[in-house]
Amino acid sequence: MNCWHCDQPAQAVCRFCGRAVCKSHAQTMNYIVSVYPSESKKVLKSLVVADTVYCGVCKPQPEPLETPYLD
């Protein structure tokens, strides 16, 4: 598989969209695995994996999107 940006051999795949990237084009971003209420239930906590591979092209959304077409 080749890099989405430069068509050279890829070393990783974007955790968010699946695009292949080489080492020079790979970026990192935190990936939220799970969100759950804290013990006090006043704030949400997240289980996060730091520095996951990110292609730099896709745009992970900061807020959940409604998907009525999946009903």
C-alpha positions in Angstrom: 0.0 0.0 0.0 1.3 3.5 -0.8 1.0 6.8 1.0 -2.1 8.9 0.3 0.1 12.0 0.0 3.2 11.0 -2.0 2.5 7.5 -3.4 5.6 6.1 -1.6 5.4 2.9 0.5 3.2 3.5 3.6 4.2 2.5 7.1 0.9 3.2 8.9 -2.8 3.6 8.5 -4.9 6.5 9.9 -6.8 5.4 12.9 -9.7 7.7 11.9 -10.3 7.1 8.2 -8.0 4.2 7.1 -5.8 6.2 4.7 -2.2 4.8 4.4 0.6 7.2 5.2 4.4 7.1 5.1 6.6 8.1 8.0 7.2 11.6 6.7 3.4 12.3 6.3 2.2 10.5 9.4 0.9 12.8 12.2 -0.5 12.0 15.6 -3.8 12.8 17.4 -5.5 11.5 20.5 -8.1 8.8 20.0 -11.1 8.5 22.3 -11.9 4.9 23.0 -14.7 5.3 25.4 -16.6 8.0 27.3 -18.4 7.4 30.6 -19.8 9.3 33.6 -17.5 10.0 36.6 -18.4 8.6 40.0 -20.0 11.9 40.9 -21.9 11.9 37.6 -21.2 15.6 37.2 -18.6 15.3 34.4 -17.8 12.8 31.7 -14.5 11.0 31.6 -12.7 9.5 28.6 -10.4 6.6 28.0 -7.9 8.0 25.5 -5.1 6.6 23.5 -2.5 9.3 22.9 -0.5 9.7 19.7 -2.5 7.5 17.4 -1.6 7.7 13.7 -3.5 10.5 11.8 -3.3 11.1 8.1 -3.8 14.9 8.3 -6.5 14.8 5.6 -9.6 13.5 7.3 -11.6 15.7 9.8 -12.6 13.8 12.9 -15.7 15.6 14.2 -15.5 17.2 17.7 -19.2 16.5 18.4 -21.4 13.5 17.7 -23.4 13.7 14.5 -27.1 12.7 14.2 -27.7 9.7 11.9 -31.5 9.4 11.5 -31.0 7.4 8.2 -29.7 4.5 10.3 -33.1 3.9 12.0 
